[in-house]
Amino acid sequence: MKRMVFLYLILSNAALFAQSYTSYFTGNATDIVTNPSGGICMMGGATEHDEAMKWFLQNSNGGDILVLRATGSNGYNTYLYSDLGIPVNSVETIVFNNAGAANDPYVQQKVAQAEAIWFAGGDQWDYITYWRNTPIDSIINEGLLNRHIVIGGTSAGMAIQGKFYFSAANGSVTTAQALANPYHVRMTVDSLAFLKNKFMEEVITDTHYDNPDRKGRHVAFLARIFKDWGIGAKGIACDEYTAVCIDTSGIAHCYGDYPAYDEDIYFLQTNCDLSTPEPENCTAGTSLNWNRGTEAVKVYRVKGTQAGNNTFSMVDWNTGVGGTWEHWYVNNGSFQVSTGTPPNCAPVSLEENTKEAYSIYPNPVTNGIVTISGGKEKITGISVYDSNGKLVKSFDGKQAAIDISDLRAGLYLIRVLAGDGIAQYKIVKN
């Protein structure tokens, strides 16, 4: 009897373990190792744009494509493997039935072997609870950093791509709710470490932008990020039938069906031209007010085309082809749009360049004093830039420590000038 009970428990546990995910496989079962070209491809949430998906597949360089999702089945397999005409080794869809799949060795192996990973639509809170702070996000981030895999997603799969993200932990939020109270219970703006995409460090995305209810809430997301983290954040958004594919040089290619369909991609940024860019009022229980002379947020609005030849630079957040500039602002809870102008502040890239080995500490900065030491060359200058890329302090390099106690809390970039080179480091001031 004991043996039968023991066997029953083994079989029961195995059945539960097997039910944590469902796999659908198409193609060559033998793993292939290629050198993917990297990049990010994001879509607005309706049907996939074929040309953008071809870009995604081409950047895998014939490798293995992995689709991750929490609902649905194998709808992507044939489409990605054969319908688009781009040769790949295999396409596998893994549907997570619960969070336990993140600990399954087979699932982890497949994530580690993929040259391209696509996140399907669904509920981003499922993705966050299933994958954040698990072996899955660690393996994905290792692939992004060391193997240069290409990554992307649609709808909820796009929503999780930024450093900041709307988690939907308490359900979706409307513009009316967000603007009436930027700390509404459904305004769950998050920054806990998840996916680490290059060029998405200060970005929060949104999707289904054909719905006029999305624009105002997206501005509210930016306002919350400024208020809570002191960061002049940026945003990327897609109408439902558009896609944006960002190559490794930081150029965003905008796909859609214009002029047959009037669909846009949007690039939002806190106005770095303003001496006081933060919201006039962003507090719990009261209407958001972020006007700043009707220029609170600068937006580049660009049509998506079949060839993706309209572009925007994710390096300078200024240079674009095929689009127009708008100003977005919120006047006591009312979202408004006016004709805009390009930014003039020429923000620096916040990408770190640490080829010169200096020690920058403490980080985060708690008392306002930052010590800089080490390096082979004599330091001749130190500059501090805010998250908008604006120069906020400079030093002649004679100091062993610099004082930034007068700066607000948030993300900063320290540039160390020494010899004929520049080293850049991110710091966070609490």
Legacy VTK file of the C-alpha trace (Angstrom):
# vtk DataFile Version 3.0
C-alpha trace
ASCII
DATASET POLYDATA
POINTS 430 float
0.000 0.000 0.000
2.809 2.416 0.878
4.457 1.712 -2.475
1.172 2.443 -4.311
0.707 5.739 -2.424
4.307 6.718 -3.145
3.879 5.915 -6.847
0.620 7.899 -6.925
2.367 10.935 -5.448
5.166 10.711 -8.006
2.732 10.468 -10.891
0.569 13.259 -9.502
3.529 15.601 -9.078
4.785 14.757 -12.569
1.365 15.516 -14.021
1.201 18.856 -12.232
4.722 19.702 -13.402
3.904 18.791 -17.000
0.797 20.994 -16.916
2.764 24.141 -16.060
3.315 24.828 -19.780
2.236 23.661 -23.224
4.683 23.506 -26.146
3.975 23.673 -29.883
6.989 22.983 -32.104
7.535 23.492 -35.841
10.758 22.928 -37.797
14.152 21.366 -37.136
14.405 19.818 -33.666
18.213 20.063 -33.715
19.343 23.333 -32.150
21.324 25.664 -34.385
23.607 28.452 -33.196
23.669 31.616 -35.307
24.848 35.177 -34.749
21.650 37.199 -34.421
21.720 40.897 -35.316
19.801 42.084 -32.257
17.197 44.814 -32.060
13.658 45.292 -30.761
10.395 45.010 -32.710
7.127 46.190 -31.101
3.565 46.218 -32.441
0.387 48.028 -31.515
-1.845 45.072 -30.833
-3.928 44.128 -33.878
-2.720 41.780 -36.627
1.033 41.513 -37.055
2.631 43.677 -39.737
4.281 41.273 -42.191
7.216 43.491 -43.163
8.071 44.235 -39.555
7.884 40.537 -38.697
10.216 39.807 -41.611
12.656 42.311 -40.071
12.356 40.436 -36.785
12.997 37.055 -38.414
15.878 38.316 -40.550
17.609 39.600 -37.431
17.636 36.065 -36.023
19.936 35.116 -38.938
18.197 31.794 -39.513
18.095 30.814 -35.861
15.474 29.397 -33.531
12.385 31.520 -32.858
10.652 31.254 -29.485
7.160 32.619 -28.824
6.255 33.107 -25.169
2.674 33.619 -24.075
0.277 32.951 -21.205
-2.847 32.271 -23.254
-3.624 30.965 -26.748
-1.895 28.232 -28.704
0.207 27.794 -31.846
-1.107 30.590 -34.066
2.382 31.974 -34.705
4.146 28.755 -35.707
3.293 28.365 -39.378
3.134 32.131 -39.893
6.697 32.656 -38.674
8.168 29.392 -39.960
6.952 29.423 -43.559
4.290 32.011 -44.428
6.658 35.010 -44.456
9.320 33.333 -46.574
12.240 34.042 -44.222
14.238 30.844 -43.517
14.566 30.000 -39.824
15.596 26.796 -38.084
12.497 26.394 -35.943
9.563 28.111 -34.303
8.368 26.995 -30.891
5.502 28.444 -28.890
5.527 27.867 -25.147
2.320 28.752 -23.335
2.811 29.298 -19.618
-0.138 27.824 -17.749
1.194 29.077 -14.426
4.288 30.583 -12.821
5.802 27.155 -12.190
6.903 26.859 -15.826
9.652 29.413 -15.159
11.488 26.759 -13.149
11.143 23.988 -15.722
14.555 22.943 -17.160
13.121 22.398 -20.659
11.617 25.895 -20.758
14.838 27.455 -19.483
16.874 25.566 -22.092
14.624 26.759 -24.911
14.888 30.372 -23.779
18.665 30.037 -23.561
18.911 28.585 -27.085
16.607 31.059 -28.867
18.037 33.609 -31.311
14.744 35.532 -31.295
12.029 35.813 -28.638
8.535 37.132 -29.337
6.034 37.988 -26.607
2.448 37.520 -27.740
-0.478 39.665 -26.675
-2.410 38.922 -23.538
-2.273 40.300 -20.015
1.050 41.906 -19.109
0.442 41.233 -15.427
0.570 37.509 -16.210
3.918 38.010 -17.936
5.284 40.061 -15.055
4.164 37.613 -12.364
5.289 34.568 -14.380
8.717 35.842 -15.495
9.957 38.799 -13.446
12.623 37.886 -10.897
12.738 34.286 -12.148
15.303 32.341 -14.180
13.360 33.356 -17.317
14.060 37.096 -17.222
17.671 36.386 -16.197
18.194 34.105 -19.205
16.496 36.569 -21.560
18.656 39.439 -20.314
21.778 37.320 -20.690
20.776 36.676 -24.301
20.229 40.386 -24.918
23.589 41.326 -23.426
25.885 38.556 -24.613
24.248 36.873 -27.619
22.507 39.937 -29.084
19.225 38.139 -29.597
16.362 40.007 -31.263
13.309 40.548 -29.086
9.824 41.922 -29.534
6.143 41.699 -28.859
2.654 42.966 -29.537
0.096 44.544 -27.198
1.017 43.178 -23.733
4.253 41.914 -25.295
5.116 45.517 -26.199
3.938 46.866 -22.852
6.726 45.057 -20.944
9.647 46.184 -23.111
10.605 49.456 -21.362
12.629 50.049 -18.220
9.371 51.522 -16.899
6.099 49.762 -17.603
2.407 49.848 -16.833
1.963 46.548 -15.025
-1.876 46.397 -15.063
-1.639 44.688 -11.663
-5.093 46.040 -10.803
-6.500 46.001 -14.329
-6.393 48.565 -17.109
-6.701 52.289 -16.442
-8.555 54.866 -18.530
-7.386 58.362 -19.380
-10.263 59.780 -17.329
-9.129 57.840 -14.265
-5.441 58.641 -14.751
-5.932 62.370 -15.280
-8.486 62.767 -12.497
-6.111 61.047 -10.072
-2.579 60.108 -11.241
-2.348 57.840 -8.171
-5.565 55.981 -8.968
-5.448 52.392 -7.704
-5.117 51.203 -11.315
-2.198 53.540 -12.131
0.379 50.835 -11.480
3.535 52.296 -13.034
6.468 50.052 -12.176
10.253 50.041 -12.488
11.318 46.826 -10.761
14.035 45.199 -12.862
12.601 43.091 -15.666
13.760 43.258 -19.302
16.949 45.168 -20.063
16.606 46.466 -23.594
19.180 48.841 -25.031
17.665 52.235 -25.899
14.680 51.564 -23.608
16.301 52.694 -20.354
14.053 55.745 -19.798
11.076 54.510 -21.858
7.537 53.438 -21.023
5.451 52.045 -23.886
1.754 51.968 -24.671
-0.324 50.235 -27.338
-3.723 50.274 -29.067
-3.254 53.999 -29.657
-6.128 54.090 -32.152
-8.188 54.225 -28.994
-8.248 57.957 -28.146
-8.367 57.004 -24.491
-4.698 55.977 -24.453
-2.817 59.249 -25.101
-3.808 61.049 -21.917
-2.995 58.117 -19.680
0.420 57.775 -21.350
1.196 61.387 -20.404
0.068 60.532 -16.880
2.567 57.646 -16.869
5.358 60.128 -17.704
4.169 62.502 -15.004
4.242 59.744 -12.420
7.763 58.724 -13.419
8.958 62.307 -12.993
7.227 62.652 -9.638
8.212 59.252 -8.217
11.707 58.772 -9.658
12.798 62.279 -10.718
13.363 61.103 -14.285
12.304 62.979 -17.407
11.023 59.840 -19.067
10.211 59.035 -22.670
7.460 57.030 -24.321
6.896 54.919 -27.432
3.396 54.089 -28.621
1.859 52.362 -31.634
-1.508 52.529 -33.308
-2.963 49.040 -33.606
-1.786 48.299 -37.143
1.716 49.763 -36.854
5.074 48.484 -35.662
8.369 50.044 -34.636
11.620 48.109 -35.089
14.736 49.541 -33.434
18.070 48.427 -34.850
21.290 48.207 -32.861
22.395 51.677 -33.997
19.312 53.154 -32.340
17.289 53.947 -35.455
13.582 53.179 -35.091
11.971 52.042 -38.366
8.244 52.741 -38.502
6.056 50.158 -40.251
2.399 50.427 -41.223
0.095 50.679 -44.209
0.086 54.437 -44.821
-1.309 55.947 -47.046
-3.852 53.108 -47.365
-4.458 53.419 -43.613
-3.752 56.511 -41.546
-1.781 54.878 -38.741
0.976 56.396 -36.586
3.825 55.675 -34.206
4.508 58.169 -31.396
7.726 59.107 -29.596
7.062 61.077 -26.416
9.592 62.909 -24.249
9.458 65.176 -21.240
10.324 68.633 -22.587
14.037 69.039 -21.889
13.954 72.663 -23.138
12.101 73.743 -20.000
14.008 75.038 -16.985
11.221 73.572 -14.821
9.875 70.532 -16.668
8.081 68.680 -13.869
4.263 68.634 -13.548
2.708 71.597 -11.790
0.577 69.161 -9.827
0.850 65.384 -9.638
-0.580 64.319 -6.305
-2.937 61.643 -5.083
-6.618 62.442 -5.216
-6.400 65.568 -7.386
-6.412 66.216 -11.126
-3.113 66.100 -12.971
-1.879 69.501 -14.115
1.096 69.392 -16.457
0.841 72.395 -18.721
4.181 74.246 -18.745
3.007 76.836 -21.224
1.233 74.122 -23.287
4.624 72.480 -23.971
4.982 69.873 -21.208
5.629 66.889 -23.500
7.184 66.896 -26.966
5.879 64.225 -29.327
7.180 63.074 -32.704
4.252 61.588 -34.619
5.240 59.566 -37.673
3.375 57.492 -40.227
4.089 53.782 -40.508
4.832 52.633 -44.070
5.197 49.244 -45.726
8.947 49.682 -46.200
9.568 51.167 -42.750
11.448 54.073 -44.322
10.126 56.683 -41.893
12.494 56.713 -38.944
13.308 58.293 -35.591
16.599 58.333 -33.701
16.589 56.729 -30.287
20.080 58.145 -29.742
19.333 61.877 -29.826
15.504 61.742 -29.614
15.460 64.576 -32.120
16.246 63.399 -35.647
13.292 62.012 -37.566
12.162 61.323 -41.118
8.537 61.542 -42.257
6.940 62.863 -39.068
5.730 66.042 -37.385
6.191 67.486 -33.906
3.361 68.084 -31.454
3.083 69.411 -27.909
0.949 67.420 -25.474
-0.116 68.776 -22.107
-2.715 68.348 -19.380
-4.626 71.377 -18.151
-6.232 70.510 -14.819
-7.183 67.009 -15.864
-7.927 67.802 -19.522
-5.601 66.316 -22.155
-4.674 68.753 -24.962
-2.627 68.693 -28.192
-1.071 71.601 -30.096
1.406 72.081 -32.940
4.916 71.494 -31.670
8.588 72.109 -32.373
11.657 69.877 -32.119
13.634 69.950 -28.873
16.657 72.256 -28.787
18.412 70.772 -25.782
20.359 68.123 -27.754
20.328 65.524 -24.979
23.354 63.308 -24.594
22.994 59.562 -24.798
22.557 57.984 -21.383
24.318 54.816 -22.513
27.228 53.986 -20.239
30.767 53.911 -21.635
33.080 52.536 -18.998
36.172 51.633 -21.006
38.237 53.788 -18.637
38.133 52.024 -15.279
37.108 54.634 -12.738
35.392 53.885 -9.460
32.251 55.976 -8.913
30.788 55.613 -5.446
28.519 55.425 -3.572
25.785 54.508 -6.037
23.006 55.189 -5.209
24.182 58.522 -3.776
22.706 59.098 -0.350
24.456 62.196 1.080
25.133 64.095 -2.158
28.891 63.412 -2.276
30.269 61.309 -5.151
33.859 60.073 -5.099
35.698 59.398 -8.365
38.966 57.503 -8.284
41.182 55.217 -10.330
41.812 55.314 -14.066
45.094 55.553 -15.972
44.730 59.139 -17.151
44.612 62.320 -15.110
41.053 63.628 -14.834
40.704 67.046 -16.460
36.959 67.594 -16.195
33.753 66.150 -14.781
30.246 66.892 -16.059
26.902 65.851 -14.637
23.830 65.490 -16.881
20.233 64.893 -15.867
17.987 62.234 -17.409
16.950 64.693 -20.138
20.592 65.036 -21.184
20.937 68.597 -19.871
24.210 69.683 -18.272
23.423 70.475 -14.635
26.873 70.688 -12.978
30.510 70.759 -14.076
33.815 70.471 -12.227
37.436 71.029 -13.247
38.598 67.560 -12.232
40.845 68.605 -9.370
38.385 67.311 -6.805
38.549 63.768 -5.548
34.848 64.108 -4.723
32.044 66.179 -6.205
28.996 67.581 -4.446
25.584 67.053 -6.071
23.552 67.519 -2.899
21.641 70.413 -4.478
20.266 68.232 -7.289
16.852 66.579 -7.076
16.552 62.817 -6.648
16.780 60.854 -9.883
18.990 59.348 -12.579
22.148 61.207 -13.688
25.053 60.641 -16.039
28.585 61.500 -14.936
31.050 62.173 -17.749
34.693 61.910 -16.783
37.114 63.643 -19.190
40.672 62.320 -19.048
43.416 62.405 -21.660
41.662 62.248 -25.019
38.801 60.037 -23.870
35.474 60.251 -22.067
34.028 57.687 -19.683
30.320 57.791 -18.780
28.623 56.360 -15.713
25.025 56.270 -14.546
24.284 57.130 -10.947
21.102 57.390 -8.956
20.684 60.146 -6.373
18.287 59.336 -3.547
LINES 1 431
430 0 1 2 3 4 5 6 7 8 9 10 11 12 13 14 15 16 17 18 19 20 21 22 23 24 25 26 27 28 29 30 31 32 33 34 35 36 37 38 39 40 41 42 43 44 45 46 47 48 49 50 51 52 53 54 55 56 57 58 59 60 61 62 63 64 65 66 67 68 69 70 71 72 73 74 75 76 77 78 79 80 81 82 83 84 85 86 87 88 89 90 91 92 93 94 95 96 97 98 99 100 101 102 103 104 105 106 107 108 109 110 111 112 113 114 115 116 117 118 119 120 121 122 123 124 125 126 127 128 129 130 131 132 133 134 135 136 137 138 139 140 141 142 143 144 145 146 147 148 149 150 151 152 153 154 155 156 157 158 159 160 161 162 163 164 165 166 167 168 169 170 171 172 173 174 175 176 177 178 179 180 181 182 183 184 185 186 187 188 189 190 191 192 193 194 195 196 197 198 199 200 201 202 203 204 205 206 207 208 209 210 211 212 213 214 215 216 217 218 219 220 221 222 223 224 225 226 227 228 229 230 231 232 233 234 235 236 237 238 239 240 241 242 243 244 245 246 247 248 249 250 251 252 253 254 255 256 257 258 259 260 261 262 263 264 265 266 267 268 269 270 271 272 273 274 275 276 277 278 279 280 281 282 283 284 285 286 287 288 289 290 291 292 293 294 295 296 297 298 299 300 301 302 303 304 305 306 307 308 309 310 311 312 313 314 315 316 317 318 319 320 321 322 323 324 325 326 327 328 329 330 331 332 333 334 335 336 337 338 339 340 341 342 343 344 345 346 347 348 349 350 351 352 353 354 355 356 357 358 359 360 361 362 363 364 365 366 367 368 369 370 371 372 373 374 375 376 377 378 379 380 381 382 383 384 385 386 387 388 389 390 391 392 393 394 395 396 397 398 399 400 401 402 403 404 405 406 407 408 409 410 411 412 413 414 415 416 417 418 419 420 421 422 423 424 425 426 427 428 429
